Amino acid sequence: MSGRGVGRQPKYMRIATQLRAGIEAGEYGPGQRLPGENDLMAAHGVARMTARQALAVLQAEGIVEARKGAGVFVRDFRPIRRHGIERLAHAQWGSGRSVWTADVGERNLVVDSVEVAEEDAPAAIAGVLALGDEDRVCVRRRRFVLDGKPVLLSASYLPAYLVAETPITQPDTGPGGTYARLEELGHRPVRFREEIRSRMPNSDESAQLSISPGTPVMLIGRTAFDDQGRAVEVNEMVLDASAYVLEYGFEA
C-alpha cells in the first residue's frame, strides 16, 4: 500500500496512527501511560489542540482511557468471551449456577447496582410479552462490574402478575437466578432468541459504563419462551463493545 494517502492525513490522525502502532507492537503495554499533550507537542511540533485530538481518537476507539489528573493510559482489560449458547443451557442455570459464570469463569464479577420495580410496560415490551392494557411489568435493572470495571447494563422485563410475590421481585433471586425461578413457576424457558446490534452510547450509558462517548456499545435483546411458546422475559442489555467477544458454537 502506498504511504502517500497517509501523508495526506491530518497531523492528529498521523500521530494517533503512530501511537496505535506502538500499542499494537507492545511499545506501550496494558496500563501504561501514553505520552502526554506536552510530550506530543514537543515530539511532533504541533499545537496542543492537535495533540489532544490525537489522544481523543484513541479514546474514541476504546484503546485507551483518560484518568483525571494522571494522563491517558492503555486500557488494561482482558476481553470477556460471551458464550452465547452454553450460558443459556438448562444445565447451567438449572443446576443453580449463574449464566454469567459461563462467560467469566473465576474472574471477579459483581453486580454493584440492582433496582427492582413494577412499572407500566413500554409498548415494544408489552407487544413481545403479549400484555393487556392494564398489565404491568416487573423490571430488574442491574449493572455488572468485572475486575473493577463496569462492562454491562441489563434490564429484564417480566409480566408482573406472573412473578408477583416470588424471589424474582427481590434483588437476590436465589440459585440459578430468574430462569430457575420461572421453572419453579411452571414456565421453564425452553427457547431463547437474541438480537444484536451496535451504536454509540447515550450520555447515561457512557456514565454508567465509564466509557468515552465515542466508544461503541453492543445491544443484545433476548426473549425467553416457555414450552407453550409464550414469551416470559425480555432482557435488554448494553455492553461495552471493547470489552466483549461474542462466541456462538453450534453443529452444522
C-alpha positions in Angstrom: 0.0 0.0 0.0 1.3 3.4 -0.9 2.2 5.8 2.0 1.0 8.8 0.0 -2.5 8.5 1.5 -1.1 8.5 5.0 0.8 11.7 4.2 -2.4 13.5 3.4 -4.0 12.6 6.7 -4.4 15.4 9.2 -1.5 15.7 11.6 -3.5 14.5 14.6 -4.5 11.3 12.7 -0.9 10.6 11.8 0.1 10.9 15.5 -2.8 8.7 16.5 -1.7 6.1 13.9 1.8 6.1 15.3 0.6 5.7 18.9 -1.8 2.9 17.9 1.1 1.1 16.1 3.2 1.5 19.3 0.4 -0.1 21.3 0.0 -3.0 18.9 3.7 -3.6 18.9 3.9 -3.7 22.7 5.8 -0.4 23.0 3.0 0.8 25.3 1.7 -2.1 27.3 -1.6 -2.5 29.2 -2.0 0.0 31.9 1.0 2.1 30.7 0.7 5.8 30.3 1.0 7.3 26.8 3.0 10.4 26.0 1.0 13.5 27.2 0.0 16.5 25.3 3.2 18.4 26.1 5.3 15.4 25.0 3.4 15.1 21.7 3.7 18.8 21.1 7.4 18.7 21.5 8.0 15.4 19.6 5.9 16.4 16.6 6.0 20.2 16.6 2.2 20.6 16.8 -0.2 22.7 18.7 -1.9 21.5 21.9 -5.2 21.0 20.2 -3.6 18.7 17.6 -2.0 16.6 20.4 -5.3 16.5 22.2 -7.2 15.4 19.1 -4.7 12.6 18.5 -5.3 11.2 22.0 -9.1 11.6 21.6 -9.0 9.4 18.5 -7.6 6.5 20.6 -10.0 7.2 23.4 -13.0 7.0 21.0 -11.7 3.7 19.7 -11.7 2.3 23.2 -8.0 1.6 23.1 -7.0 4.0 25.8 -8.7 5.7 28.7 -8.1 9.1 30.3 -7.6 9.3 34.1 -8.3 12.7 35.5 -5.1 14.4 36.6 -3.0 11.4 35.6 -3.0 11.2 31.8 -4.0 8.8 29.1 -3.4 5.1 29.6 -3.6 1.9 27.5 -6.7 0.0 28.6 -5.7 -2.9 30.8 -8.6 -5.2 30.3 -9.0 -8.8 29.2 -11.9 -9.3 26.8 -14.9 -11.3 28.1 -15.7 -14.2 25.8 -19.5 -14.4 25.9 -20.6 -18.0 25.1 -24.0 -17.2 23.7 -25.3 -20.8 23.6 -23.7 -22.6 26.6 -24.6 -19.8 29.1 -28.3 -20.2 28.4 -28.4 -24.0 28.6 -30.6 -25.6 31.3 -27.6 -27.4 32.6 -26.2 -24.0 33.6 -28.9 -22.2 35.4 -30.9 -25.4 36.2 -28.1 -26.6 38.4 -28.1 -23.3 40.4 -25.2 -21.6 38.6 -25.5 -18.1 37.3 -25.5 -17.8 33.5 -22.7 -15.2 33.9 -20.2 -17.8 35.2 -20.1 -19.3 31.7 -18.5 -16.0 30.5 -16.1 -15.1 33.3 -15.0 -18.3 35.0 -13.1 -17.5 38.2 -12.8 -13.7 37.4 -14.4 -11.3 39.9 -17.8 -10.4 38.5 -20.1 -8.4 40.8 -23.5 -6.8 40.4 -23.0 -3.4 42.1 -26.4 -2.0 41.4 -29.8 -3.7 41.5 -33.2 -1.9 41.1 -36.4 -3.9 41.0 -39.7 -2.1 40.3 -43.2 -2.6 38.9 -43.8 -0.3 36.0 -46.0 0.3 33.0 -44.6 -1.7 30.1 -43.0 0.1 27.2 -45.1 -0.5 24.0 -42.5 -2.7 22.4 -42.0 -4.8 25.5 -45.8 -5.2 26.0 -46.1 -6.4 22.5 -43.5 -9.1 22.9 -44.9 -10.3 26.2 -48.5 -10.1 24.9 -49.6 -8.0 27.8 -53.0 -6.4 28.1 -53.6 -2.7 28.6 -53.8 -3.0 32.4 -50.9 -5.4 32.7 -47.6 -4.1 34.2 -44.1 -5.5 34.2 -41.6 -6.3 36.9 -38.3 -4.6 35.8 -34.9 -5.8 37.1 -32.2 -3.3 36.3 -28.6 -4.3 37.1 -25.0 -3.1 36.4 -22.3 -5.8 36.1 -18.7 -4.9 37.0 -15.8 -7.2 36.1 -12.4 -6.8 37.8 -13.5 -3.4 39.0 -14.6 -2.1 35.5 -18.3 -1.7 34.6 -19.0 -3.8 31.5 -22.7 -4.4 31.1 -26.1 -2.9 31.9 -29.1 -5.1 32.0 -32.9 -4.5 32.2 -35.1 -7.6 32.4 -38.9 -7.3 31.9 -41.3 -9.9 33.1 -45.1 -9.9 33.4 -45.8 -8.6 36.9 -48.8 -10.8 37.5 -46.7 -13.9 36.7 -43.9 -13.2 39.1 -45.7 -11.4 41.9 -44.7 -12.4 45.5 -41.8 -14.5 44.2 -38.0 -14.1 44.6 -37.9 -12.6 41.1 -39.2 -9.4 42.6 -36.4 -9.3 45.1 -32.8 -8.1 44.5 -31.4 -11.6 45.0 -33.4 -14.2 43.1 -31.6 -17.1 44.5 -29.5 -20.0 43.0 -29.9 -20.2 39.2 -31.4 -16.8 39.0 -34.6 -15.7 37.3 -34.8 -18.7 34.9 -34.6 -21.2 37.8 -37.5 -19.3 39.5 -39.5 -19.3 36.3 -39.1 -23.1 36.1 -40.5 -23.4 39.6 -43.5 -21.4 38.5 -44.1 -23.8 35.6 -42.7 -21.5 32.9 -39.3 -23.0 32.3 -37.6 -21.2 29.4 -37.0 -23.8 26.7 -36.1 -21.5 23.8 -34.3 -18.1 23.5 -34.0 -15.6 20.8 -31.2 -12.9 20.8 -31.0 -9.9 18.5 -27.7 -8.0 18.4 -26.8 -4.6 17.0 -24.4 -1.8 17.8 -24.5 2.0 18.2 -22.8 4.8 20.1 -23.8 5.1 23.8 -26.1 7.8 25.1 -24.8 10.0 27.9 -26.3 7.9 30.7 -24.8 4.7 29.3 -21.4 6.3 28.9 -21.5 7.4 32.5 -22.7 4.1 33.9 -20.1 2.1 31.9 -17.3 4.6 32.4 -16.6 4.9 28.7 -16.0 7.9 26.5 -19.0 8.9 24.3 -17.2 7.7 21.2 -16.8 4.1 22.4 -19.4 1.9 20.8 -21.7 -0.3 22.7 -23.4 -3.6 21.7 -27.1 -4.1 22.3 -28.4 -7.6 22.9 -32.1 -8.1 23.2 -33.1 -11.5 24.5 -36.5 -13.1 24.7 -37.1 -16.2 26.7 -40.0 -18.6 25.7 -41.6 -21.3 27.8 -42.8 -24.7 26.4 -46.1 -23.2 25.3 -44.3 -20.7 23.1 -45.1 -17.8 25.4 -42.6 -15.0 25.9 -41.9 -14.9 29.7 -39.0 -12.4 29.8 -37.4 -9.7 27.7 -33.8 -8.8 28.6 -32.3 -5.6 27.1 -28.5 -5.5 27.6 -25.9 -2.7 26.8 -22.3 -4.0 26.6 -19.1 -2.1 26.4 -18.1 -3.3 22.9 -14.4 -3.0 23.5 -14.7 -5.5 26.4 -16.6 -8.4 24.7 -16.1 -11.1 22.2 -19.4 -12.8 21.3 -19.0 -16.5 20.6 -21.7 -18.9 19.2 -20.8 -22.5 18.7 -23.3 -24.9 17.1 -23.5 -28.0 14.9 -23.8 -27.7 11.1 
